[in-house]
Amino acid sequence: MLISTTSVLQGKEVSQYLGLVSGEAILGANIFKDFFAGIRDIVGGRSASYEAELRKAKDLAVQEMTDQAKQLGANAVIGVDLDYETISSSHGGGMLMVTASGTAVVYQ
């Protein structure tokens, strides 16, 4: 399955537009990861645990979007957009949400 952030596939002709597809992933953030990430931010380091969680959430959202496109008979998703959001709860915990969306198409 071809996945592109552009709305045009260079050298390819889109023969069918099948509609909007999307995938979402929501992951809980561990309180210890939050604490150590805060310390790293203070001393200027990178937070490998957050980077790994972001990558995992992105991969899950894109896979869900791709699965939905396959069910429609698509061989590509164009105009893909990734959105990242944090969701806070009243209990002090946080969650990370990643949404992937695009247009399922058939190209020649």
C-alpha distance (Angstrom), angle and dihedral (degrees) to the residues before:
residue distance angle dihedral
M1 . . .
L2 3.78 . .
I3 3.81 114.2 .
S4 3.80 119.8 -168.1
T5 3.79 136.4 172.8
T6 3.81 89.2 -151.1
S7 3.80 124.1 83.6
V8 3.81 92.8 -136.4
L9 3.79 128.1 58.8
Q10 3.78 106.1 -144.6
G11 3.80 111.4 -126.8
K12 3.81 92.4 5.8
E13 3.78 131.0 97.2
V14 3.81 119.3 -138.4
S15 3.80 106.4 -138.4
Q16 3.80 99.0 177.5
Y17 3.80 136.1 25.5
L18 3.80 108.0 -154.8
G19 3.79 100.3 -178.4
L20 3.76 144.1 -104.7
V21 3.79 119.1 -28.5
S22 3.77 127.3 -175.9
G23 3.76 143.4 175.5
E24 3.77 131.2 -161.6
A25 3.77 133.4 -162.3
I26 3.78 125.2 -172.8
L27 3.77 118.5 -172.2
G28 3.78 128.6 -178.2
A29 3.78 117.7 -123.5
N30 3.80 115.0 -132.8
I31 3.82 115.0 -125.3
F32 3.82 92.1 -132.5
K33 3.79 91.3 52.0
D34 3.82 88.2 50.6
F35 3.79 91.3 51.5
F36 3.80 95.8 48.5
A37 3.81 91.9 41.6
G38 3.80 88.0 55.8
I39 3.80 90.8 52.6
R40 3.81 91.2 49.3
D41 3.79 90.7 49.7
I42 3.80 89.5 54.2
V43 3.80 93.6 52.4
G44 3.82 92.8 40.5
G45 3.80 100.7 -110.4
R46 3.76 128.2 134.6
S47 3.78 120.8 -103.0
A48 3.81 105.4 -126.3
S49 3.82 91.5 -177.2
Y50 3.82 92.5 57.4
E51 3.79 91.6 44.0
A52 3.81 90.1 52.8
E53 3.82 91.8 48.7
L54 3.81 91.6 48.9
R55 3.80 91.4 50.2
K56 3.82 91.5 47.4
A57 3.82 92.5 49.7
K58 3.82 92.0 46.9
D59 3.79 92.2 50.1
L60 3.82 91.8 49.2
A61 3.82 93.1 49.0
V62 3.82 93.2 47.4
Q63 3.82 91.3 47.4
E64 3.81 91.6 51.2
M65 3.82 90.3 48.9
T66 3.82 90.8 48.4
D67 3.82 92.2 49.0
Q68 3.80 89.9 52.5
A69 3.82 90.7 50.2
K70 3.82 91.5 50.1
Q71 3.81 90.0 53.1
L72 3.81 88.1 57.1
G73 3.81 91.4 51.2
A74 3.81 96.3 -106.8
N75 3.78 125.1 151.2
A76 3.83 94.4 -167.0
V77 3.79 143.2 26.7
I78 3.79 115.9 -147.6
G79 3.79 133.6 -172.3
V80 3.80 90.8 32.2
D81 3.79 115.6 -174.9
L82 3.80 125.9 -171.8
D83 3.81 120.3 -156.2
Y84 3.80 125.2 -170.5
E85 3.81 122.7 -160.8
T86 3.77 136.5 168.4
I87 3.77 120.1 -140.8
S88 3.80 118.6 -157.5
S89 3.77 123.9 -157.9
S90 3.79 129.6 -152.4
H91 3.82 88.4 -113.9
G92 3.80 91.9 67.1
G93 3.80 94.5 -106.2
G94 3.73 123.7 121.2
M95 3.75 137.4 -150.6
L96 3.76 132.6 -156.6
M97 3.80 120.0 -137.2
V98 3.79 124.5 -167.1
T99 3.79 121.6 -175.0
A100 3.80 124.5 -168.0
S101 3.80 118.9 -169.4
G102 3.77 136.6 168.6
T103 3.80 145.7 135.0
A104 3.80 119.1 -74.9
V105 3.81 111.2 -137.1
V106 3.78 143.5 168.3
Y107 3.79 114.6 -131.7
Q108 3.80 132.2 -172.7
